[in-house]
Amino acid sequence: MMLRVDPAQEEIELQNPMRREWLKRGGLVVAFMWLGGVSRVWGFPEGTRLNADDPRFAPNAFVRVGSDGSIQLVMPCIEMGQGAYTGQATLLAEELDVGLDQITVEHAPANRKLYANPLLGDQATGGSTTIRFCWTSLRDAGAAARSMLVAAAAQRWKVDASQCTVTRGVVTHTSSGRTLRYGELANAAANLAPPAKPVLKDPKDFQLIGKPMRRVDTPGKVDGTLPFGIDIRVPGMKVATVRACPTFGGTLASVDDTRARAIPGVLKVVRLDNAVAVIGEHFWAAKKGLDALTIQWNLGAGRDFSTEQLFKDLADASEHGTPILGREVGNVDKVSGKVVSATYQLPLLAHATMEPINATVHVRPDGCDIWVGTQVPARCVDVAMRVTGLPAERIQVHNQYMGGGFGRRLFEDSVGQAVGIARQVDYPVKVIWTREEDIAQDRYRPAYYDRISATLDDQGRPLAWTDRTTGASVLATFAPPAMGKNGLDSDLVECAAELPYEVPNLRVDWVRHDMPNGVPIGWWRGVGPTHNVFVVESFVDELAHTVGKDPVEYRRAILGDNPRAKAVLELAVEKSGWGKGDMPARHGRGMALAAPFGSYLCVVTDVEVSPQGEVMLRRAVAVVDCGTVVNPNTVEAQVQGGLVFGWSAAMYSGITLKNGAVEQRNFNDYRVLRLNQTPPIEVYLVPSKESPGGIGETGTVMAMPSLTNAIFAATGVRLRTLPIDRSALAQNKDALKSVLSATSSASSTGRLA
C-alpha cells in the first residue's frame, strides 16, 4: 500500500467555502445546530490559570505549559483510531512552535462550554468534522499561547516582541542571542492578557502541517501501555456482563439465579427493566454466572417482526408515504425523453467495533466516576444525572481511547445501563458486553429503500433526475429539535441533493419511515453519504451502460463546471490504467466519484469473480482532494481503512431480524475482510489550498459503488441490494437469467410520482 502526491497536478485555488457550504456538505454538521449559541471557544473567561492551585500557564482550554517545561495539549475531539489526536496536536504545535515529541496529549473532560464542536453544536466527535472544526480553533489556541510566551520574554528583555523568534519552545532574541524556554516564561505569561485576534502562520512557513508525521499514540499502542476503556482497572473493582431482552421493546419478566449464585466468584445478580447483569470477581465468573441464569422475557409487540416485513413496509411507504423535499431544481415533470429507473435497498448494519461496549462506573452517595471511551462525554454526564439524581458537578467522566467508534459511541445508552448496574452496589463495576451482546444490541444503521430515475436526452445525458429515499431518521431520535422546519433530516439526502454532476432538473426527497417496535438506530461510518453515494454512483454507472458509454466518458460529459471533481477523476483514470488493455474474463474495473464531507474522491476498484460467485478484490486506486492536508499519513490510513470497512459491509455485512431479534452474533456471521483478502490500495493526493475537508469516513462512502460497479463490469450482473448475493454472480445460466430478468423489470418502471 502506498501514498503518493502527484507533483504534476496543478493546485486548484477556489474561494474558501462559505459557512453555509460547510453546513451543507458536512454529513452530521447540521445535526446538532439546534443547540445554538456555540461559538469558537478558545479562551478561559476566568483568566489564564486553570484554577488557583494549578501553577500551569493555561491561556485557553487546549494548551497547558508548566514551569518545568512540560507541555500538555487537551484534545477537544476524541481519538478512536482515526488519528484525531495527532491531527489536533499538529495544528496546536504548529502555531505554538513546538515539536510533537515535546508534548503530551490529554482527553478533554466533559465540558460543553469549553470543548463543544461548533460544527456539531455539542461536545461530540463525528461526521468527519474534527480537522474542519480544529483547523482554525486549535491554531488560534496555539498562536495565542505562543504570542503570550513571546511577549513575556520580550518584557523580561525589554525588547520588542517582533525581534524574537521561537524554535521548539525556545524563544530567542535575534540580535543578542539570548534565549528562554517556555517553562521559564510560563509564570510571567500567565499574568498577560490573551490577544484578541491571534496572528496565524502563513502556510509557506508551516513546519509540521502537511508533513507525514508519526502518530502521537503509536508508541503506547505498540508497547501496550496506552489504556483503552476495556483496560481500565481501579481499586476494588468488580466485573459484570449483561444480557438484554433479545427483542427490541421487550422487558425482563423473571430470573431464577439459583445456579448462578453457586458459581465461584459470582457476587450479585442485578435486574434492570429490559436486561439482567451478573457481577463477579472477574469476567469469567460473571460470564459463567450469566450463562447459568434461567431468564424469562416479555418479548413485546415486536416478537414477530422480520427483515422481510421491514422492506415490505419501506416499499409501501416509498409508494404511498408523504415525501419531504430535500432539494428541487427546475421542473422534472415537464421533461420528456427516455426514462431509466431503478430501485435499491440497503440493509441494517452493525458497528462491530473491535473493542466491544464497556464502561467502568463507581457510584457513591456523593458522586459518580465513569471511565469510558465515548464520542459524547457531556451526554454521558447527562445520562448519569438522570440515573443517579446527582448534579453534574458530582459526575466525572474519564474519557479513554476507543478501539473503534464508527458512530456507535455517539450514543450514551450503554453508559446509562452501566450506571444503573453500579448504583446497586457500593464498589466500582466494569461492565463489559460480550461480542454477541454487542452485535445483538447495537444501534443499527437504518435500512433504506431508494427509487431513482433519470430522463435522458438524445445523447444520453440526464435532463431530469428524481431520487426518493425511504428510511428512518437517526437525528429524530438523537436530537429532535435539529430537524428542519419542513421535517427534513438533511443526512437522508446528503450527497444526493448536491450532485457533482450537471443536471438541469432535479428533485430529491425523503419519506420518513421510523423503525417499528423500538429497533434502535444510530449513525454508521459515513452517515448519509455512504448510502446515498452507493445509490447515485451505481445509477450513474447504469446510465452509462444503458446508453453504451464508457463510465469515465459518461461522467466527463455530465460533470459540467466542477474542476475539483474533474481533477480527481482524471488522475484516477491515469493511475488506474482505465481503458488500457483488455481485462481477463470475469475481471472488472469499477469507479465511483463523489464529494462527501467537503472532500473530493474518485476510487477505482478491480475485482475478479469466480465461477462460483466469490468476489476477489485485486487492486484499488483512490485519488483524494481533501483541501489542505494536515498529515498525509492520516489521509492514507483513513482512506485505506474506510475502503476495507465499506467493502466488508458490501460483501458480507447485513443485520437481519427474525421473530423480532437480530440473527447475527459474531464475526462468523457478521464478517469483515481478512488481511489476505485486502488488495493493494494506492492513495494519491491532489494538492490543494482549500480549507481542509473531512477524511475519516470518505473511504467507506466510496467503497460500495466502486465495488459493485466493478462486479457489473466483470459479470454483467447489476447489484442493487446489499450485501452481495453470491448466487446471483455464479456462472450458472438459470441463476444469471433470473437476475437479469429482475434487472430489466426494475429498469422499465416509470419516473417517480
SEKETOR-330563 format. One record per residue (C-alpha): residue in one letter; y, x, z. Coordinates in steps of 0.05 Angstrom, whole numbers, plus 5000, padded with zeros to 4 digits. Each point is the difference from the previous one (the first is absolute). Layout:
BEGIN
aYXZ
...
! end
This chain:
BEGIN
m500050005000
m506850274983
l507449865004
r504650204943
v507449924988
d501450034926
p506150454989
a500849744930
q501849315024
e507449855000
e502949765066
i501949284993
e506649865034
l501549275014
q504649685050
n496849945069
p497349305010
m504549525037
r497649755067
r497949344969
e495650394952
w496550355058
l498949325032
k497449724935
r495150564987
g497650175069
g493649615011
l500649845073
v507450174999
v502649285003
a494549795047
f503950145063
m507249904981
w500249365041
l501150415063
g506950184974
g505150455031
v495850634992
s504350574974
r498850744993
v499450245072
w500450745013
g504650075059
f498749885074
p505649525022
e499750295070
g501450714980
t496350644983
r495250025058
l493449635000
n501349845073
a503450325059
d493850395021
d498150264930
p503550664983
r498449974926
f505449934948
a498749334966
p505749824952
n496049424972
a493349645006
f496350514958
v502050715021
r498950345067
v501850735012
g498450345066
s503650595031
d493450374993
g500749944924
s494849454993
i501349494945
q496849325001
l500749504943
v498549285018
m497149634940
p502349284989
c494349854952
i492750065018
e494950514976
m493549694976
g497750524952
q505349914947
g504050635018
a505749605031
y501350505056
t500450594952
g504749624954
q504549775057
a499950695032
t501950324934
l506149564993
l502450145071
a498450754997
e503550084933
e506749765027
l498950335068
d498550664966
v493550155036
g493050124975
l494349515008
d496450545041
q505649995051
i499449275020
t495349515033
v499649284979
e499549415047
h498249274993
a506049555011
p499649535060
a500349254990
n507449894991
r502849554945
k507250205016
l498850734983
y494150004953
a500249374959
n498950124926
p506049664967
l496049864937
l495149605041
g504649755055
d495150195055
q496750625030
a494650014948
t496650464951
g497849694935
g501749814929
s500850734978
t506850015033
t499750615045
i503550514955
r504649484970
f502449815070
c500350725026
w503050324938
t507049885027
s498849825073
l496250635021
r504250464958
d506149715034
a496750135067
g498350724983
a506950134971
a503449715061
a496150445047
r501350614958
s507449864997
m500549945076
l496050635013
v504350394950
a506349715031
a497650245069
a499050704973
a506850004965
q503449785065
r496750565039
w502150524949
k506849664989
v499049994924
d499949454948
a493349674991
s500550104925
q499250755012
c493049895030
t493249944966
v493249805026
t493150274984
r493849765037
g503949755059
v504450625008
v507549924992
t503550614971
h507450154996
t500250304931
s505650505007
s498250285069
g492549934996
r499749675069
t494149535009
l497849445048
r493649625000
y499849245004
g497050045070
e506050405024
l504749474973
a496449375022
n503949895065
a506850114968
a498249574940
a498049435046
n507249945022
l502749904930
a500949344963
p495549884940
p503550014932
a501849324972
k497150174932
p495550614997
v500650434938
l493350054964
k497650594959
d500850024925
p492949944970
k500950694968
d500150305069
f493449685023
q495250505032
l494549515020
i500849354962
g496250034935
k495650585022
p492449935010
m500050045076
r493850005044
r499249395043
v502250065072
d493849645026
t494850404962
p498550545053
g498649485054
k495649604953
v496150624979
d498650265071
g499249315031
t505850075050
l504049434969
p498049355034
f499349344964
g500249345037
i492549995007
d500050695033
i504449805059
r497450135070
v503849835063
p497850085073
g495449455024
m499249714930
k494149564982
v497849784930
a499149314971
t497649704936
v500849304976
r497149454957
a504149424975
c497749334973
p497050124930
t503749404972
f507650004998
g503049485045
g493749965042
t499850105075
l495450265054
a495549465029
s495750375051
v497150685017
d493750185037
d501150715024
t493750085043
r496850524956
a506550374988
r501650095074
a493250335009
i501750574951
p502050655035
g507450144990
v502249294986
l505849825047
k502749334979
v499549444949
v506849724980
r500849324967
l505749844953
d501649364962
n496450214937
a496550645020
v496050365053
a500550735021
v495650465041
i503150565040
g495750605015
e500350715027
h499650234928
f499649694931
w492450004995
a499349605064
a505249514976
k496749934932
k493049915029
g502849495049
l503449614944
d493649984960
a496349735061
l504649405008
t497749304981
i506249684970
q501249294977
w506049874955
n503949384981
l500250164926
g505849534985
a502249634938
g498950604954
r492650065012
d498149794929
f505650364962
s498050474944
t502950464947
e498049514946
q504149465034
l505850475009
f500650144925
k498849274983
d505849825045
l504450554970
a498649774929
d501649285019
a506550215034
s502050414939
e499149394956
h502949465044
g504250355054
t507550065001
p502350674973
i505650405032
l504250374949
g500150765005
r504150154938
e501949664935
v503250294938
g501549594938
n495749404987
v492650104990
d498949274981
k504250064937
v496250584970
s494649914948
g494850484974
k493050245014
v498149875073
v495350465037
s498049815071
a495450255054
t497949865071
y498950545052
q497449975071
l499850525054
p496049995065
l501650055073
l500250735020
a499150365066
h503850635021
a493850375026
t504050585028
m495950615019
e502249915073
p497949315023
i504649575042
n501250275070
a505049995057
t500150285071
v503749575050
h501650055074
v503049365030
r502850055070
p504249515040
d506250414986
g498850224928
c495650094939
d498450634960
i497149954930
w497250594961
v499049784928
g501150204928
t504549454972
q504849884943
v504149535044
p501250305070
a505349495020
r495549414981
c494750295045
v505049955057
d501449284980
v492749805004
a498950365066
m505949625029
r496949344979
v493150185029
t502250325065
g506649655015
l503250685012
p507050164975
a500750484941
e502750575044
r493449995038
i495750104938
q499250674967
v496650134933
h497550704990
n499150034925
q494550434970
y497950284933
m496049504960
g493750114960
g502749544946
g504349395002
f500649694930
g503749415032
r494749815051
r504050315057
l506249604981
f496949465043
e499750025075
d494449505011
s494950525022
v505050295050
g501049315029
q492549935007
a499450685034
v505649825049
g496449345014
i493750395018
a503650545041
r503949505043
q493449765029
v498450675032
d503950515041
y498450624959
p501850244930
v495549744945
k498950284930
v498049434954
i496350224937
w497849544945
t493550174966
r500350104924
e496649334992
e505249655043
d505650374964
i497849724933
a497949315025
q506649895038
d505050334954
r506549704975
y498149954927
r504050104936
p500549284974
a495949784940
y504049844937
y499249564940
d504650154940
r501349634936
i504050414950
s501949894927
a504450284945
t502749724936
l500150544946
d504550104940
d497350184931
q499650735021
g496149855063
r505750125049
p501049505057
l505649504988
a498249615063
w496250185062
t497549565057
d496450245063
r497849555057
t497150305063
t496449565050
g498450265069
a502150055072
s506250325028
v499350555052
l507449985014
a499649275019
t495450185057
f503350665019
a507449824998
p501149284976
p507750045002
a499750544947
m497549524946
g505049874944
k504549405001
n495549664949
g493850195039
l498550614958
d496350605027
s502550544953
d493850425012
l496049494961
v504050154936
e501650735011
c499050394935
a498649354964
a507049715001
e503050684980
l495950264941
p501150694971
y499749664931
e505149634960
v498449254998
p505649524980
n497049385032
l496350055066
r497949565058
v496350265061
d498349545057
w495549935060
v496049435028
r499150085074
h492949875025
d499050215072
m493250245023
p496449425034
n496350005066
g503950575031
v497650554954
p504850575020
i503750364945
g504250634996
w503350494953
w495350494967
r501850674970
g504549874940
v501849305024
g502249534944
p500350524944
t492650175008
h498249294980
n505649874950
v499650664962
f492549894991
v501349334968
v506150224958
e497150654974
s493249704986
f503449454960
v504550484962
d493650374980
e497049334978
l506149864957
a499650684967
h492749904981
t501249284980
v505150214947
g496050634980
k504850515029
d498650635038
p501849885074
v504950585000
e503449794935
y500549285026
r503350225064
r504950444962
a501949414957
i501649535058
l503250485050
g507149924975
d505450415034
n496050295058
p500650764997
r496350155066
a494149574980
k499950324931
a500150695030
v493949905043
l496449654943
e501250564950
l498050555049
a493649625018
v498349934927
e501050754990
k496250245061
s494249514993
g498950154927
w500649264983
g497949874929
k497450704987
g492750014981
d494749475003
m497149785066
p492350015007
a496449345001
r501249585063
h505750465020
g507049725005
r507150175018
g504849515033
m507350005018
a504749665049
l507650065003
a504449725055
a505950115046
p497849835071
f504250175062
g505750304960
s495550524966
y497350034929
l492750164986
c495250034941
v492650115014
v494650124949
t492849955023
d493750214962
v493449675015
e492849994977
v495849365007
s492550085003
p495349524963
q498549715069
g507349845012
e501650565048
v507250264994
m501250755006
l507050275006
r500950624957
r507450195003
a506849745020
v507050214981
a505949735040
v507250114981
v505249855054
d507549935002
c501549855073
g507250244998
t501850615041
v493550305027
v500150205073
n493150335000
p495950054936
n493750115040
t500849325032
v501149674933
e493650314973
a495949815061
q502649285004
v499049864926
q492950295003
g498349635064
g503149364975
l496050024936
v493550115037
f501749435047
g501649534943
w493950204958
s495649885060
a502749305008
a499249854925
m492950274997
y496949805066
s504549625048
g500749275011
i499649575062
t495849384992
l499349415047
k493749605014
n499449465053
g507150175022
a498450735016
v501050674964
e493650254968
q501850744997
r498750445060
n500650754985
f500850514946
n493149834972
d502649334974
y507450155000
r499650654961
v504950554984
l499550554949
r496250625021
l502550694985
n494950114945
q502549364966
t507350225000
p502550294934
p504850574989
i507049725010
e506050344968
v506949815028
y506350174961
l507149915024
v505949814956
p506150355029
s505449515022
k506549995039
e499249275019
s499649825073
p492850025025
g495349434985
g493849825040
i493550364988
g494949835053
e497349374966
t501450144927
g493350304983
t496449395027
v504449554958
m498250384936
a492650105012
m497049324984
p503149844932
s499150714973
l492749965019
t498449314972
n503950154936
a495750624992
i493749585011
f502349534945
a501050594953
a492950235016
t496349344997
g504449464969
v499349595064
r506549765031
l499549965075
r504749495031
t496549935066
l499050555052
p496050355026
i496550224937
d493849614980
r495150534976
s495449494969
a505749814953
l500350724976
a492650114989
q497950144929
n496549334995
k501549544942
d499249355038
a504350235059
l505350284953
k500149374958
s501149585063
v505850435023
l503350024932
s499349244994
a503549915067
t505550484978
s501249624936
s500349345037
a505150265049
s504350294945
s500449344963
t503449615055
g507249804991
r506350265033
l501449795072
a503249335011
! end
